[in-house]
């Protein structure tokens, strides 16, 4: 299973640049996960064209979008326990704080907020941040028989 993971889009509406990035890197993924700070409903609606799209609220989403998005998701993907959140507070040490808040029962926790790529492991849990899509970063995460591999893509 290939998962396109993005965060921190910070767009109120889709742009030509977003449409090209979506077509090239996300459209063919089995699932697309957005870790928050989509910002606007029009951008969110654009991502809904993917048949398996998940999104959580971020701290910068406009109110009318944020009320319709969950702050966190718990998913079962390819037999793995997966959580998705945006993140909060200080950027330094965020993955550790997220891991401690969620607990050790997850195989993967996808998060954003820091705008920095990260793939850290705590116990059996991988904490993966794709970086900021607006700043030209996303991740392709491949799940294969319990194995997790992460490829960061620069746009």
HUQUILIN-V723384 format. One record per run of one state. SS is the DSSP state (@ for helix, = for strand, . for the rest). FROM is the first residue (numbers start at 1). TO is the last residue. If there is no record, write none. Layout:
ss & from & to
SS & FROM & TO
SS & FROM & TO
This chain:
ss & from & to
. & 1 & 1
= & 2 & 6
. & 7 & 10
= & 11 & 11
. & 12 & 15
@ & 16 & 26
. & 27 & 30
= & 31 & 34
. & 35 & 38
= & 39 & 39
. & 40 & 40
@ & 41 & 47
. & 48 & 52
= & 53 & 56
. & 57 & 62
@ & 63 & 66
. & 67 & 69
= & 70 & 70
. & 71 & 71
= & 72 & 77
. & 78 & 79
= & 80 & 85
. & 86 & 93
@ & 94 & 102
. & 103 & 107
= & 108 & 111
. & 112 & 116
= & 117 & 122
. & 123 & 124
= & 125 & 130
. & 131 & 136
= & 137 & 144
. & 145 & 146
= & 147 & 154
. & 155 & 155
